[in-house]
Amino acid sequence: MVITALQSVLMLLTLILAGCFAASRPWFGETGSALFSKFTVQIAIPCYMFYNVWNTCGSREKLLEMFSQLPIPFCIILLGLAMGFLLARVCRIPLAKRGVFINAVAFSNTVIIGFPVVEALFGEAGLPQGMVYYMANTVLFWTVGVFLLHKDHDPAVRLFSLSGLRSILAPPLMGFLLGAATVLADFHLPDFLMSAITMIKQMATPMAMIFIGSMIYKGGLQSFRPCKELLLVIACRFILTPMVVLLICLPMGLSADTLQIFFILATMPAMTQLGIMANEAGSDSGFASVIITVTTVISLAAIPVYVFLLQQLLSASGPV
């Protein structure tokens, strides 16, 4: 599996380099980056989510079993939020960066980077467990996470609002919910429609990686300049978060695949939506872009290491 992880990382890196190259061309520009971002989030990923729920769950029983595991990722992310709050206070993170900092500690890029890695390592059979983590990640980010970003700019902002509800019902989650509805209703779409959805969903990973490559190119080498806040995020994402996941998951008797999938998704880089929402909320979007860029680059090296260490841990502890 370590070889598979290396190959999947190299595949993703190749697509990211293609995005860097495209961003360096004058014909790409801001319009090209916006196009890849919008198409990926609004169309390709919803089709990706719909297809994978419909194709991999198969039955109501399997889907309901998947929902029964939701408390585990909720617990992981809530502990990440608590860790972010504590570190923000103890280390005196500036108020203008505090919301971005806590979000970067707690929430991971489950779809754009996490799902391609999970699919490369475990095949489509691993995606239902991945979607469990995605649901918890999405619901908490678009409520608590976005609230914290707005609080950086406006201390009087409310946690629950109509705009927050609209944010939760983002296109990727709607694709997931529609897929779940078709499984629960035992409804089959016409072949021509499923063929179109299948073709579009195959575009999600390459377009997302090209967008990330363009973002890394625009960030430039100056993004890698270390500061206290950035170093703390790196330590949390790639050292403390893996420890939290193992402390929660190991005693619960999860299957080896489920444990590894939750672990991998929890240790992915910061969400790409963090930069967009930080900008809209009036928080420090520049700091968010630096975090996204740096954690994305580090994760490409960390993924094979995590897979190797997990294999050694599971082998030493016997069958899970």
C-alpha positions in Angstrom: 0.0 0.0 0.0 3.0 2.3 0.6 3.9 2.0 -3.1 0.3 2.7 -4.1 0.4 5.8 -1.8 3.6 7.0 -3.5 2.1 6.5 -7.0 -1.1 8.4 -6.0 0.9 11.3 -4.6 3.1 11.4 -7.7 -0.1 11.4 -9.8 -1.5 14.3 -7.8 1.8 16.1 -7.9 1.8 15.8 -11.7 -1.6 17.4 -12.0 -0.6 20.1 -9.5 2.5 20.9 -11.7 0.2 21.1 -14.7 -1.8 23.7 -12.8 1.4 25.6 -11.9 2.3 25.6 -15.6 -1.1 26.7 -16.7 -1.1 29.6 -14.1 2.2 30.8 -15.5 0.7 31.3 -19.0 -0.9 34.7 -19.8 -4.0 33.0 -21.3 -4.9 31.4 -17.9 -5.0 34.4 -15.6 -7.5 35.0 -12.8 -10.4 34.0 -15.1 -8.9 30.5 -15.6 -8.4 30.0 -11.9 -11.9 31.1 -11.1 -13.3 28.9 -13.8 -11.6 25.8 -12.5 -12.6 26.6 -8.9 -16.3 27.3 -9.7 -16.7 24.3 -12.1 -15.1 21.9 -9.6 -17.1 23.0 -6.6 -20.4 23.8 -8.3 -20.6 20.9 -10.9 -17.9 18.3 -10.9 -17.7 17.5 -7.1 -21.5 17.3 -6.7 -21.6 14.8 -9.6 -18.6 13.0 -8.0 -20.4 12.8 -4.6 -23.7 11.7 -6.1 -22.2 9.0 -8.2 -20.1 7.6 -5.4 -23.0 7.4 -3.0 -25.2 5.8 -5.6 -22.6 3.4 -6.8 -20.8 2.3 -3.6 -23.6 2.2 -1.0 -25.9 0.0 -3.0 -28.6 -0.6 -0.4 -30.5 1.2 2.4 -28.8 -1.0 5.0 -25.3 -0.1 3.9 -26.2 3.6 3.8 -27.7 3.6 7.3 -24.7 1.7 8.6 -22.5 4.5 7.2 -24.6 7.2 9.0 -24.1 5.2 12.3 -20.4 6.1 12.2 -20.9 9.9 12.1 -20.2 10.5 15.8 -16.6 9.5 15.3 -15.5 12.2 12.8 -17.7 14.8 14.7 -15.7 13.9 17.9 -12.3 14.2 16.0 -13.2 17.6 14.5 -14.7 19.0 17.8 -11.5 18.1 19.6 -9.5 19.8 16.8 -11.6 23.0 17.4 -11.0 22.8 21.1 -7.2 22.4 20.4 -7.3 25.4 18.1 -9.2 27.5 20.7 -6.7 26.6 23.4 -3.6 27.2 21.3 -5.0 30.5 20.0 -5.4 31.8 23.6 -2.2 30.3 25.1 0.0 31.4 22.1 -1.7 34.8 21.8 -2.7 34.4 18.1 -3.7 37.9 16.8 -7.5 38.4 16.8 -7.4 39.2 13.0 -5.9 35.7 12.4 -7.6 33.7 15.1 -10.6 32.4 13.1 -8.4 31.3 10.2 -6.0 29.7 12.7 -8.7 27.6 14.5 -10.2 26.6 11.1 -6.9 25.5 9.8 -6.2 23.4 12.9 -9.6 21.6 12.9 -10.8 21.2 9.3 -9.2 19.3 6.5 -9.4 19.2 2.7 -11.5 16.0 2.5 -12.8 16.3 -1.1 -10.3 17.9 -3.4 -7.3 16.1 -2.0 -8.6 13.6 0.5 -11.1 11.7 -1.7 -8.6 11.1 -4.6 -6.1 9.7 -2.1 -8.7 7.5 -0.5 -9.9 6.2 -3.9 -6.3 5.6 -5.0 -5.5 3.6 -1.9 -8.8 1.7 -1.2 -10.7 2.0 -4.5 -14.3 3.1 -4.6 -15.2 0.8 -1.7 -13.4 3.2 0.6 -15.5 6.2 -0.4 -18.6 5.6 1.9 -16.4 5.9 5.0 -14.8 9.0 3.4 -18.2 10.6 2.9 -19.0 10.0 6.6 -15.9 12.2 7.5 -16.9 14.7 4.8 -20.4 15.2 6.2 -19.0 16.0 9.7 -16.3 18.2 8.2 -18.8 20.1 6.0 -21.5 20.7 8.7 -19.1 22.0 11.3 -17.1 24.1 8.9 -20.1 25.9 7.4 -21.5 26.6 10.9 -18.8 26.9 13.6 -15.9 27.5 11.1 -17.6 30.3 9.1 -18.9 31.9 12.3 -15.3 32.1 13.6 -14.1 33.7 10.4 -16.9 36.4 10.6 -16.1 36.9 14.3 -12.6 38.1 13.3 -14.2 41.0 11.6 -17.4 41.4 13.5 -17.5 40.3 17.2 -21.3 40.6 17.3 -21.9 38.0 14.5 -24.4 35.2 15.3 -23.5 31.5 15.1 -26.8 30.4 13.5 -28.4 32.4 10.6 -30.1 31.9 7.3 -26.9 32.5 5.4 -25.2 29.8 7.5 -27.9 27.3 6.6 -27.5 28.2 2.9 -23.7 27.6 3.3 -24.3 24.1 4.8 -26.4 23.2 1.8 -23.4 23.7 -0.5 -23.4 21.9 -3.9 -21.1 19.1 -2.8 -23.3 18.2 0.2 -26.4 18.5 -2.0 -24.8 16.0 -4.4 -24.2 13.6 -1.5 -27.8 14.1 -0.1 -29.4 13.5 -3.5 -27.3 10.4 -4.0 -28.4 9.2 -0.5 -32.0 9.9 -1.4 -31.9 7.8 -4.6 -30.4 4.9 -2.6 -33.1 5.2 0.2 -35.9 5.4 -2.4 -34.4 2.6 -4.5 -34.7 5.0 -7.5 -32.7 4.4 -10.7 -31.9 7.4 -13.0 -32.1 6.9 -16.8 -28.9 5.5 -18.3 -28.2 8.7 -20.4 -28.3 10.8 -17.2 -26.0 8.5 -15.2 -23.6 8.4 -18.2 -23.4 12.2 -18.2 -22.9 12.3 -14.4 -20.2 9.6 -14.6 -18.3 11.6 -17.3 -18.5 14.8 -15.3 -17.4 13.2 -12.0 -14.3 11.9 -13.7 -13.3 15.6 -14.2 -13.4 16.5 -10.5 -9.9 15.3 -9.5 -7.9 16.7 -12.4 -9.7 20.0 -12.3 -9.3 20.3 -8.5 -5.6 19.5 -8.7 -5.0 22.0 -11.5 -6.8 24.7 -9.4 -4.6 23.9 -6.4 -1.5 24.1 -8.7 -2.6 27.5 -9.9 -3.1 28.6 -6.3 0.4 27.4 -5.3 1.9 29.2 -8.3 0.2 32.5 -7.3 1.3 32.1 -3.7 5.0 32.0 -4.8 8.0 31.1 -2.7 7.3 33.9 -0.2 4.4 31.7 1.0 6.9 29.4 2.7 8.3 32.1 5.0 7.8 30.7 8.5 6.0 32.5 11.3 4.7 31.4 14.7 1.1 30.9 13.6 2.1 28.9 10.5 4.4 26.6 12.4 1.7 26.0 15.0 -0.8 25.0 12.2 1.7 22.6 10.7 2.4 21.0 14.0 -1.3 20.6 14.7 -2.2 19.3 11.3 0.6 16.8 10.9 1.6 15.8 14.5 -1.1 16.5 17.0 -4.2 15.7 14.8 -2.8 12.2 13.9 -2.4 11.5 17.7 -5.9 12.7 18.4 -7.4 10.4 15.7 -5.5 7.4 17.0 -6.6 8.1 20.6 -10.2 8.2 19.5 -10.3 5.5 16.9 -8.0 2.7 18.2 -10.2 1.9 21.3 -13.4 1.7 19.2 -12.6 -1.5 17.3 -13.0 0.0 13.9 -12.0 -2.0 10.8 -8.4 -1.4 9.6 -9.7 0.3 6.4 -12.1 2.6 8.3 -9.4 3.6 10.8 -7.0 4.4 8.0 -9.5 6.4 6.0 -10.5 8.6 8.9 -6.8 9.1 9.8 -5.9 10.1 6.2 -8.8 12.5 5.8 -8.2 14.1 9.2 -4.6 14.8 8.3 -5.2 16.3 4.9 -4.2 20.0 4.3 -6.3 22.9 5.2 -9.6 23.4 3.2 -9.4 25.4 0.0 -12.7 27.0 0.9 -11.0 28.5 3.9 -9.3 31.1 1.7 -12.5 32.0 -0.1 -14.6 32.3 3.0 -11.9 34.2 4.9 -12.0 36.8 2.1 -15.8 37.0 2.2 -15.9 37.2 6.0 -13.4 40.0 6.2 -10.8 37.8 8.0 -7.1 37.5 7.1 -7.4 35.8 3.6 -3.7 36.3 2.9 -2.8 34.2 6.0 -5.4 31.6 4.9 -3.9 31.3 1.4 -0.4 30.8 2.9 -1.7 28.0 5.1 -3.5 26.3 2.3 -0.5 26.4 0.1 2.1 25.2 2.7 -0.1 22.5 4.1 -0.9 21.2 0.6 2.8 20.9 -0.3 3.7 19.2 3.0 0.8 16.7 2.8 2.1 15.4 -0.5 5.2 14.2 1.4 3.4 13.2 4.5 0.8 10.9 2.9 3.2 8.0 2.1 4.8 8.3 5.5 1.4 8.1 7.3 0.4 5.0 5.2 3.7 3.3 6.1 3.3 4.1 9.8 -0.3 3.0 9.9 0.6 -0.3 8.2 3.3 -0.9 10.9 1.0 0.0 13.7 -1.8 -2.2 12.5 0.6 -5.1 11.9 2.0 -4.8 15.4 -1.5 -4.6 17.0 -2.8 -7.6 15.1 -6.2 -7.9 13.2 -8.5 -4.9 13.7 
